[in-house]
């Protein structure tokens, strides 16, 4: 059900969903467009270990974790729209650094700054949705947003590969920067401010500390934030290593974007399905069933991978990923909505803390799982299964304290 909006929305729901989806998809574009270019970037910037190329993906999320802690409170202080504008300025600086990078350190610094800037649209979009919706209605809206959002990772690798072939990897950063500026113009032109001046609170580090303390002391917010970190950690490891896995280990070459799009469709289909089912079955029911299925399928596939010495048939691996990513897609919207449920009174900074803490958990996990890749899919499968099993324990602990 709808909460009373702070400002009567000028946007019809389809446009609002499209705008929020495209804002959040800037993160996906900044990742997935890069995937086909990782070997070329590594060669040009003289990276010795191919696994280090994964840092181009992982460190963007590290920057985003830091950015969310800043831009969430800033959006509660200045309003949603100014926070997005400042974040996009930081994103532009990071993009320019990546465009002109001549060494790997400069590239990683640019990626961290890009991530910090992207913390604004990611956090503010969550706060905007929370300003107007709550509970299962919020989960439903977020699921439909995820359905539109999934078009970005489906198309992005193919777009990145085309740009790479025509103009080189630096042109990919230019294209992403231009899209960010266009999204900012759309957002400023069409989206009303949802936080009225009398509802704003002064920006302070103490406010951030209080919000962190509230999340850490609230078992519902804390439990689901930790769950989000573990679930997303496995997914981020998949994103960071998928280019090595499919283009190098399985030798797919130019077919990699098509397979990546197929697998991304599993996440999008799950989000759409969740939007239809969540009002009937509830968020906790769907989360629990998804986690048990993901754990069981991963344990079974670990045995299969061992029998094939780390290199199962491609069709079998694709089938496993379709099931695993479908489960992951069911989890994304529900876990975030459950974590935000008790934080409506601090929606902006609450979204920032939930997003930041979960990302700070997921990035080291992804680096650990992805760094274990040595030509075998076993670490990634174990990562999915292990993270899902831990999430089950966390959910039991959380719901016991509701």
C-alpha positions as CSV (number, residue, x, y, z in Angstrom):
1,X,0.0,0.0,0.0
2,X,1.1,3.6,-0.7
3,X,2.3,5.9,2.0
4,X,1.3,9.6,1.8
5,X,3.8,11.2,-0.6
6,X,5.8,14.2,0.6
7,X,5.1,15.8,-2.8
8,X,2.4,14.7,-5.2
9,X,4.4,12.9,-7.9
10,X,4.3,14.5,-11.4
11,X,5.5,11.3,-13.0
12,X,3.2,8.4,-14.0
13,X,4.4,5.1,-12.5
14,X,5.8,3.8,-15.8
15,X,8.0,6.8,-16.2
16,X,9.0,6.8,-12.5
17,X,10.0,3.1,-12.7
18,X,11.9,3.7,-16.0
19,X,13.8,6.7,-14.5
20,X,14.7,4.9,-11.3
21,X,15.8,1.8,-13.2
22,X,18.0,3.8,-15.6
23,X,19.5,5.8,-12.7
24,X,20.4,2.6,-10.9
25,X,21.5,1.0,-14.2
26,X,24.4,3.4,-14.4
27,X,26.1,1.0,-11.9
28,X,25.5,-2.0,-14.2
29,X,26.7,-0.1,-17.2
30,X,29.8,1.0,-15.5
31,X,30.5,-2.7,-14.8
32,X,29.2,-4.7,-17.6
33,X,30.4,-2.5,-20.5
34,X,33.9,-3.0,-19.1
35,X,33.8,-6.8,-19.1
36,X,34.9,-7.5,-22.7
37,X,37.5,-4.8,-22.3
38,X,39.3,-6.1,-19.2
39,X,42.0,-8.0,-21.1
40,X,42.7,-5.0,-23.3
41,X,42.9,-2.6,-20.3
42,X,45.2,-5.1,-18.5
43,X,47.5,-5.3,-21.5
44,X,47.6,-1.5,-22.1
45,X,48.2,-0.8,-18.4
46,X,50.8,-3.6,-18.0
47,X,48.9,-5.7,-15.4
48,X,50.9,-8.9,-14.8
49,X,48.3,-11.1,-13.1
50,X,45.0,-11.5,-15.0
51,X,43.1,-11.9,-11.7
52,X,44.1,-8.3,-10.9
53,X,41.8,-7.1,-13.7
54,X,38.9,-8.1,-11.5
55,X,39.8,-5.1,-9.3
56,X,38.5,-2.8,-12.1
57,X,35.1,-4.2,-11.2
58,X,35.4,-4.8,-7.4
59,X,36.9,-1.4,-6.5
60,X,34.0,0.5,-8.1
61,X,31.8,-1.2,-5.5
62,X,34.3,-0.2,-2.7
63,X,34.0,3.5,-3.9
64,X,30.2,3.1,-4.0
65,X,30.1,1.9,-0.4
66,X,32.0,5.0,0.7
67,X,29.9,7.3,-1.5
68,X,26.6,6.0,-0.1
69,X,27.6,6.9,3.5
70,X,28.1,10.5,2.3
71,X,25.3,11.0,-0.2
72,X,22.5,9.4,1.9
73,X,22.8,12.0,4.7
74,X,23.5,14.7,2.1
75,X,20.2,13.9,0.5
76,X,18.4,14.2,3.9
77,X,20.1,17.6,4.3
78,X,20.0,19.3,0.9
79,X,17.2,17.2,-0.7
80,X,17.3,14.3,-3.1
81,X,18.0,16.3,-6.3
82,X,21.1,18.3,-5.2
83,X,22.7,15.1,-3.8
84,X,22.4,13.4,-7.2
85,X,23.9,16.4,-9.0
86,X,27.0,16.4,-6.6
87,X,27.4,12.7,-7.0
88,X,27.3,12.9,-10.8
89,X,30.0,15.5,-10.7
90,X,32.2,13.1,-8.7
91,X,31.3,10.4,-11.2
92,X,32.4,12.6,-14.0
93,X,35.8,13.3,-12.4
94,X,36.4,9.5,-12.0
95,X,35.3,8.9,-15.6
96,X,37.8,11.4,-16.9
97,X,40.6,9.9,-14.8
98,X,39.8,6.5,-16.2
99,X,39.8,7.9,-19.7
100,X,43.3,9.4,-19.5
101,X,44.8,6.6,-17.3
102,X,48.2,5.4,-18.4
103,X,48.9,3.1,-15.4
104,X,46.8,0.7,-13.4
105,X,46.9,2.8,-10.2
106,X,45.3,5.8,-11.9
107,X,42.7,3.5,-13.4
108,X,41.8,2.1,-10.0
109,X,41.6,5.6,-8.5
110,X,39.3,6.6,-11.3
111,X,37.1,3.6,-10.7
112,X,36.9,4.3,-6.9
113,X,35.8,7.9,-7.7
114,X,33.3,6.6,-10.2
115,X,31.9,4.3,-7.5
116,X,31.7,7.1,-5.0
117,X,29.8,9.3,-7.4
118,X,27.4,6.4,-8.3
119,X,26.7,6.1,-4.6
120,X,24.4,9.1,-5.0
121,X,21.9,7.8,-7.7
122,X,21.9,4.4,-6.0
123,X,21.2,5.7,-2.5
124,X,18.8,8.5,-3.6
125,X,16.8,6.3,-5.8
126,X,16.2,4.0,-2.8
127,X,15.3,6.9,-0.6
128,X,12.9,8.3,-3.3
129,X,11.1,4.9,-3.5
130,X,11.0,4.7,0.3
131,X,9.6,8.3,0.5
132,X,6.5,7.1,-1.4
133,X,6.2,3.3,-0.6
134,X,6.6,0.9,2.2
135,X,6.6,-2.8,3.0
136,X,5.5,-5.2,0.3
137,X,4.4,-2.4,-2.0
138,X,8.0,-1.1,-1.9
139,X,9.3,-4.6,-2.7
140,X,6.8,-4.8,-5.6
141,X,7.9,-1.4,-7.1
142,X,11.6,-2.4,-6.6
143,X,11.0,-5.7,-8.4
144,X,9.5,-3.9,-11.4
145,X,12.4,-1.5,-11.4
146,X,14.8,-4.4,-11.4
147,X,12.9,-5.9,-14.4
148,X,13.6,-2.7,-16.4
149,X,17.1,-2.4,-14.9
150,X,18.1,-5.8,-16.1
151,X,18.1,-4.6,-19.7
152,X,21.3,-2.8,-18.9
153,X,23.4,-5.9,-18.0
154,X,21.8,-7.8,-20.9
155,X,22.9,-5.3,-23.5
156,X,26.0,-3.7,-21.9
157,X,28.6,-6.3,-22.7
158,X,27.6,-6.3,-26.4
159,X,27.7,-2.5,-26.4
160,X,31.1,-2.5,-24.7
161,X,32.4,-5.1,-27.2
162,X,31.2,-3.1,-30.2
163,X,32.7,0.2,-28.8
164,X,35.9,-1.7,-28.0
165,X,36.2,-3.0,-31.6
166,X,35.4,0.4,-33.2
167,X,37.2,2.9,-30.9
168,X,39.1,1.2,-28.1
169,X,38.4,0.8,-24.4
170,X,38.7,4.5,-23.5
171,X,35.7,5.2,-25.6
172,X,33.6,3.0,-23.4
173,X,34.3,5.3,-20.5
174,X,33.3,8.3,-22.6
175,X,30.0,6.6,-23.6
176,X,29.2,5.9,-19.9
177,X,30.0,9.5,-18.9
178,X,27.7,10.9,-21.6
179,X,24.8,8.6,-20.5
180,X,25.3,9.7,-16.9
181,X,24.9,13.3,-17.9
182,X,21.8,12.6,-20.0
183,X,20.2,10.7,-17.0
184,X,21.0,13.7,-14.8
185,X,19.2,16.1,-17.1
186,X,16.1,13.8,-17.3
187,X,16.1,13.4,-13.5
188,X,16.3,17.2,-12.9
189,X,13.7,18.0,-15.5
190,X,11.0,15.5,-14.6
191,X,11.3,14.2,-11.1
192,X,9.9,16.4,-8.3
193,X,11.7,16.8,-5.0
194,X,10.2,14.3,-2.5
195,X,11.8,15.8,0.6
196,X,10.2,19.1,1.7
197,X,12.5,21.7,3.3
198,X,10.8,21.3,6.7
199,X,11.6,17.6,6.7
200,X,15.4,18.1,6.1
201,X,18.0,17.6,8.8
202,X,21.4,19.3,8.9
203,X,24.3,17.2,7.6
204,X,26.7,15.9,10.3
205,X,29.0,13.1,11.0
206,X,27.1,12.5,14.2
207,X,24.0,11.8,12.1
208,X,25.9,9.1,10.2
209,X,27.1,7.6,13.4
210,X,23.6,7.6,14.9
211,X,22.3,5.9,11.7
212,X,25.0,3.2,11.8
213,X,24.3,2.6,15.5
214,X,20.5,2.3,14.8
215,X,21.1,-0.2,12.0
216,X,23.6,-2.2,14.2
217,X,21.2,-2.2,17.1
218,X,18.1,-3.1,15.2
219,X,18.1,-6.9,14.6
220,X,15.8,-6.7,11.5
221,X,17.9,-4.0,9.7
222,X,21.2,-5.6,10.8
223,X,20.3,-9.2,9.9
224,X,19.0,-8.4,6.4
225,X,21.9,-6.0,5.8
226,X,24.4,-8.8,6.6
227,X,22.3,-11.2,4.4
228,X,22.5,-8.7,1.5
229,X,26.3,-8.5,1.9
230,X,26.7,-12.3,1.6
231,X,24.3,-12.7,-1.3
232,X,25.7,-9.8,-3.2
233,X,29.3,-11.0,-2.4
234,X,28.7,-14.2,-4.4
235,X,27.0,-12.3,-7.2
236,X,29.8,-9.7,-7.4
237,X,32.4,-12.5,-7.6
238,X,30.4,-13.9,-10.5
239,X,30.5,-10.5,-12.3
240,X,34.2,-10.0,-11.7
241,X,35.2,-13.4,-13.0
242,X,32.7,-14.1,-15.7
243,X,34.8,-12.7,-18.5
244,X,37.7,-15.0,-17.6
245,X,35.4,-17.9,-17.1
246,X,33.5,-17.8,-20.4
247,X,35.9,-16.0,-22.8
248,X,39.1,-17.7,-21.7
249,X,38.3,-21.0,-19.9
250,X,35.4,-21.9,-22.3
251,X,36.8,-20.0,-25.3
252,X,33.5,-18.3,-26.2
253,X,35.2,-15.2,-27.6
254,X,32.6,-12.9,-29.3
255,X,29.7,-15.1,-28.1
256,X,30.4,-14.0,-24.5
257,X,27.9,-11.0,-24.5
258,X,25.1,-13.2,-25.8
259,X,25.6,-15.8,-23.1
260,X,25.9,-13.0,-20.5
261,X,22.6,-11.5,-21.7
262,X,20.9,-14.9,-21.4
263,X,22.1,-15.3,-17.8
264,X,21.2,-11.7,-17.0
265,X,17.7,-12.5,-18.2
266,X,17.4,-15.0,-15.3
267,X,17.9,-12.2,-12.8
268,X,15.4,-10.0,-14.6
269,X,12.8,-12.8,-14.9
270,X,13.2,-13.5,-11.2
271,X,12.6,-9.8,-10.4
272,X,9.5,-9.7,-12.5
273,X,8.2,-12.9,-11.0
274,X,8.9,-11.6,-7.5
275,X,6.8,-8.5,-8.3
276,X,3.9,-10.8,-9.0
277,X,4.4,-13.2,-6.1
278,X,5.5,-11.0,-3.2
279,X,2.0,-9.6,-2.4
280,X,0.7,-13.2,-2.2
281,X,3.4,-15.0,-0.3
282,X,5.4,-12.3,1.5
283,X,9.0,-11.4,1.4
284,X,10.3,-13.7,4.1
285,X,8.7,-16.8,2.5
286,X,10.3,-16.0,-0.9
287,X,13.7,-15.3,0.6
288,X,13.8,-18.5,2.6
289,X,12.8,-20.7,-0.3
290,X,15.3,-19.0,-2.6
291,X,18.2,-19.4,-0.2
292,X,17.4,-23.1,0.4
293,X,17.2,-23.8,-3.3
294,X,20.5,-21.9,-4.0
295,X,22.3,-23.7,-1.3
296,X,21.1,-27.2,-2.4
297,X,21.8,-26.7,-6.1
298,X,25.2,-25.3,-5.3
299,X,26.2,-28.3,-3.1
300,X,25.0,-30.7,-5.8
301,X,26.9,-28.9,-8.5
302,X,30.1,-28.8,-6.4
303,X,30.1,-32.6,-6.7
304,X,29.5,-32.5,-10.4
305,X,32.3,-29.9,-10.9
306,X,34.7,-32.1,-8.9
307,X,33.9,-35.1,-11.1
308,X,34.7,-33.0,-14.2
309,X,37.9,-31.6,-12.6
310,X,36.7,-28.0,-12.5
311,X,35.5,-27.9,-16.1
312,X,31.9,-29.2,-16.4
313,X,30.2,-29.1,-19.8
314,X,29.2,-25.6,-20.8
315,X,25.4,-26.4,-21.1
316,X,25.5,-27.8,-17.5
317,X,27.3,-24.8,-16.2
318,X,24.8,-22.5,-17.9
319,X,21.9,-24.4,-16.4
320,X,23.4,-24.1,-12.9
321,X,23.9,-20.3,-13.3
322,X,20.4,-19.9,-14.6
323,X,19.0,-21.4,-11.5
324,X,21.4,-19.7,-9.2
325,X,20.9,-16.2,-10.7
326,X,17.1,-16.7,-10.7
327,X,17.3,-17.3,-6.9
328,X,19.6,-14.3,-6.6
329,X,17.2,-12.2,-8.5
330,X,14.4,-13.2,-6.1
331,X,16.5,-12.2,-3.2
332,X,17.7,-8.7,-4.2
333,X,14.5,-6.7,-3.9
334,X,13.2,-8.5,-0.9
335,X,16.3,-8.4,1.2
336,X,16.8,-4.7,0.7
337,X,13.1,-4.0,1.4
338,X,13.2,-6.0,4.6
339,X,16.4,-4.2,5.7
340,X,14.8,-0.8,5.1
341,X,11.4,-1.7,6.7
342,X,12.3,-0.4,10.2
343,X,14.2,2.6,8.8
344,X,11.4,4.7,7.2
345,X,12.0,7.6,9.6
346,X,15.6,7.9,8.3
347,X,15.1,6.7,4.7
348,X,18.0,8.6,3.1
349,X,20.7,7.8,5.6
350,X,19.2,4.5,6.3
351,X,19.5,3.4,2.7
352,X,23.0,4.7,2.7
353,X,24.1,2.7,5.7
354,X,22.3,-0.5,4.5
355,X,23.9,-0.2,1.1
356,X,27.3,0.8,2.4
357,X,27.6,-1.9,5.0
358,X,26.3,-4.6,2.7
359,X,28.8,-3.5,0.0
360,X,31.7,-3.4,2.5
361,X,30.9,-7.1,3.2
362,X,30.4,-8.1,-0.4
363,X,33.6,-6.6,-1.9
364,X,36.2,-8.5,0.3
365,X,34.1,-11.7,-0.3
366,X,34.1,-11.1,-4.1
367,X,37.9,-10.5,-4.1
368,X,38.4,-13.6,-2.1
369,X,36.2,-15.8,-4.3
370,X,37.3,-14.3,-7.5
371,X,41.0,-14.3,-6.6
372,X,40.7,-18.1,-6.1
373,X,40.0,-18.6,-9.7
374,X,42.6,-20.8,-11.3
375,X,40.9,-22.1,-14.4
376,X,38.2,-24.0,-12.4
377,X,34.6,-23.0,-11.7
378,X,34.7,-24.7,-8.3
379,X,35.5,-21.5,-6.2
380,X,32.6,-19.6,-7.7
381,X,30.1,-22.5,-7.1
382,X,31.3,-22.9,-3.6
383,X,31.0,-19.1,-3.1
384,X,27.4,-19.1,-4.1
385,X,26.5,-22.1,-1.9
386,X,28.5,-21.0,1.1
387,X,27.2,-17.4,1.0
388,X,23.6,-18.7,0.7
389,X,24.1,-21.1,3.6
390,X,25.4,-18.3,5.8
391,X,22.4,-16.1,4.7
392,X,20.0,-18.9,5.9
393,X,21.6,-18.9,9.3
394,X,21.4,-15.0,9.4
395,X,17.7,-15.1,8.4
396,X,16.9,-17.6,11.2
397,X,18.7,-15.4,13.7
398,X,17.0,-12.3,12.5
399,X,13.4,-13.6,12.4
400,X,13.8,-15.1,15.8
401,X,14.3,-11.6,17.1
402,X,11.3,-10.0,15.2
